[in-house]
Amino acid sequence: MDELKLVKPQPFYMQIQQTIKEMIWKGILMPGDRLYEAQLAKQFETSRSPVREAFRALINEGLLVIDEKSQITVYKPSLGDVRDIYECRLALESRAVSIAAQCATDLQLERLSNTLKETCKAIERKEKEKIVQYNVCFHEQIINICGNLRLKKLIDDLHSLTYFYRVLNVKESGRAALILKEHTEIFNAIKNRNPEKACKKLIKHTKNDLENLINLIEK
């Protein structure tokens, strides 16, 4: 008889947390929008307790903000925040891609290549949500190839806000195609076992992302 495995149901507050997160990423909840515990509890048909827990988790992730009056609002990007987070990403991901260029296996290279192909298909179909997901996947694959678990944890701590910025980044016409081009350059450097070039290409790509975001925020 095959081994039976029980799947533990996800806590309700985590389901609420994920739903609110996706509403922010999809633009249903906009930066600066205020959230009300009682209102959401009614919508989710639950008590206030899991909503409160979801709020706490999202505040820790940076997607929600609480002010001195305990009012909860959706995070609104600032130039300082964006620069700080991208500075961290530059330091961490440039190291990761250098390591990846030295140790990537053929299978890992194939998976990176497939991610680029799927990105291309998503761009042709104008599937913005999938474009963002494949963008995230490409960067996460590089981190995983690098194999440094502590480095991965540091990057994971920035995941929610980084995802949010990536959603903003593909709104501009033609931006997705440019991201794919830069990802392809990074991939080719990894494939050719050139850590220095891979690092330079990733730094250029990340700085371009940052510049685009700064322009969007200033507008």
N, C-alpha and C positions, 0 to 999 in steps of 0.2 A: 504494500500500500504506500502510495506517495506521501511524503511528509506534508502535513497540513500546516499552513501558516495563517495566523490571524492578523489582519491589518487593523492597527489601532486607529480609530477615527480621529481626525484632526480636531483639536479643541475649537469651540465655537468662536472664541475671540480671535483665533488665528484666521478663520474663514472670513470674519468681518474685516480684519486687518488687511488681508489680501484683496478683498473687494474694494475697500477704500483706496488702497494703493493703485489698483488698476484704473479706478475712476479718475485718479489724479494723473496717471500716465496718459490716459486717453483724452484728457481735457474735459471730462464731464464735471470734475471739480477743478476750478481754476485757482491760480495763485492768489492768496488773499481772501478766498472764500472762508466764511466762518462755519464751523461745524457745531451741531448741538447734540449733546448726548441723548437727551430725551427723544428728540426727533428721529435720530438714527435707530434707537432702541425700538421705536414704534415701527419703523420701516422694516427692520430685520425681525420683527415679532419676537423680541427677546427682552430680558431685563436690562437695566443699565450697566450691570457689572461687566459683561463681556465687551460691551462697547467701550467702557472705561479702560479695560485692559488693552484693547486694540489701539486706543488713543495713545496710551503710554508707550506701546511698542513702536508706533509710527513717529512719535516725538523722538524716541531714541535713535530711529533711523534717519531723522532729519526731515521727513516729509510733512510733518505737522509741527506747528509752533504754538507754545503756550505763553501768554503775556502775563504781566503783573496782576491783571484782574482775573486770571485763570480762564481767559477766553482762548478757544482753540481755533486756529486758522491754518489753511493750506500754505505750506512754505512758498515764499516768493524769492526767486533767485536774486542775489546781489552780486555785484562785480567782485567784492572781496571774497565771498564764498566760492564763487566759480574759480577764481585764481588760486585760492588755497587748495581746493580739491584737485585741480589739474596739476598743480605743483607736486602734490603727493603722487598722482598717477604717473607723472613723468619720471620721477625717481624710481618708483617700484616697477613699472611696466618696461622701462628701458633696460633694467637689469634682467627682467624675466625673458625678454625677447633675445637678449644676448646669449643667455643660457640655452634657450630653445633652439637657437641656430646651431649650437654645438651638439645637442643630444636628441633632437627629434628623430623618431623612427619613421620608417617608410609608411607605416599605417597611420601615424599621427599626421604626416604630411598629406596623405590621401584625404584624411578627414578635413584638414584645413582647406584643401583644394575643393572638396565637395561643398563646404560652407560658402566659398566664393561663388561657386556655380549656382547655389540656391539663392544667394544674394542677388545675382544677376537676373534670375527668373522673377524674383519678387519686385525688382525695379521695373522690369518690362511689364509686369501686371499692375504696377502702381499700388502694391500692398505695403503701405507704410509701416503697419504694425510688424509684419514679418521682416521688413528691412531692418528695423530696430533690433528685433530678436536675433537676426543673423549677425548684426554688428556686435552685439553683446557676446554671442557664441564665439565669434572669431577671436576676440580678446581673451575670453575665458579659456579657450583651447590653448592659447599661448601660455597663459599662467599655469595651466595643468601640465603642459609639456615640460615647463621649467622644473616642476617637482618640488619647489620650496614651499612647504606647508605654512610656514610662518608668514612668508610674503603673501601667499594666497589669502590668509586670514585678514591681513591688513587691507588688501584690495576689496575683499568681501564686505568689510565694514563700510566701504564707500558705495556699495552696490546700488542702493535705492536712489541716492541723489545722482549717481553717474548715469543710471538708466533714465532718470528724469531729464537730464541734460541731453542725452542721446535722442530722446523723443523730440526735444526742441530743435536739435541740430539738423534733422532731416526735413523740417518744414519748408526750408528755402528751396526753391526750384533748382534742380541740377546738383544739389548737395549730395544726394545719395550716390549718384554716379561717381562723383569725385572721391567719396569715401571708399567705394569699391576699388577705384584705381589705386588709391594709396594702400589699401589692404593687400592688393595684388603685388605691389612693390615690396611690401614687408614680407609677404609669403615667399616671393622669389629669392629674397636675401636669405631667408631661413633655409629654403631648399638648397641654395648654393653654399650652405655652411659658412656664411659670412657674417659673424656676429657684429662686427663694427658697422657694416652697412645696414643690417637689420635694425640696430639701435638708432642710427641716424634717421632711417626712414620712419620709424615709430615716433621719434621725437618730433619730426617735421609734421607728421599726421596729427599728433596730439596738439601741437601748437596751432595748427590750422583749425582744429575743432574749437580750441579756446578762443581764437580770434573771431570765429563765426558766432560763437555764443555771446561774446562781449558786444558785437554789433547788434545782435538780436535784443539784448537787454537794454542797450543804450537807445534803441528805437522805441 
